[in-house]
Amino acid sequence: MRRPLVAGNWKMHGSRAENARLIEALVEASDTATCEVVVCPPCVYLWEIGRQLKDSTIALGSQDVCAEAQGAFTGEVSAAMLKDVGCSYALVGHSERRALYREDDALVARKFVAAQAGGLTPILCVGETLEERERGVTEEVVGRQLDAVLALAGVAAFGRALIAYEPVWAIGTGKTATPEQAQDVHRFIRDRIVARDATIGGAVRLLYGGSVKAANAAELFAKPDVDGGLVGGASLKADEFVRICAAAA
Ligand code: PGA
């Protein structure tokens, strides 16, 4: 049985005051949540939020991680530093990083390895653009994104990682993939891992991301290979996010 997980990706939103209000509401609701909950605030707030979450069941994640362990990499933050301020998870290869900051499959794979080396559990994001879906190459694209990480990290690394399927056309657009579309790609992803190791493939948790909200979460999470969600916009509203977590539990 795979324990459901819901991660909130705050992206570049929030302030110390807004964060405190959101965290207070989430912590209050978290006693009743039986799914694993992770929040991924902007890097600069991690330390403070980590302290606010100290006695809660909510885990802390970063939105990105440097592929290098330390050194002359101005502006970057290493996995060990993220771990040091209380993170246990790191998003890797989010489509905004891939598209806006030119992160290619090879760099994403290095970030995945660096996250694990620094003691973090990577949440590897994969997904196709609208143009790719319309051309019928969704599996080719997602397969390529996965294979790059499998080649560098090996299948065993997926025993300590999650994968988030986030169709780019569904992120922040209000256009959610149908539960069937999500399930089809999740099945494809699981099969690709199972082909290399049945135990690891069967156990790896697959999150769906892209306009998840309280109104559509339950039907998405009901699919057999959807083990939770990666939630952007809706993770900034406490009541909405709590209802999404409840739908996963
Ligand atoms: P969204 O973002 O829920 O706002 O679509 C999801 C994500 O980018 O992780």
Residues whose N, C-alpha, C, O or C-beta is under 5 A from the ligand:
A	BS01	PGA	N9 A170 I171 G172 T173 G209 G210 S211 V212 L230 V231 G232 G233 A234
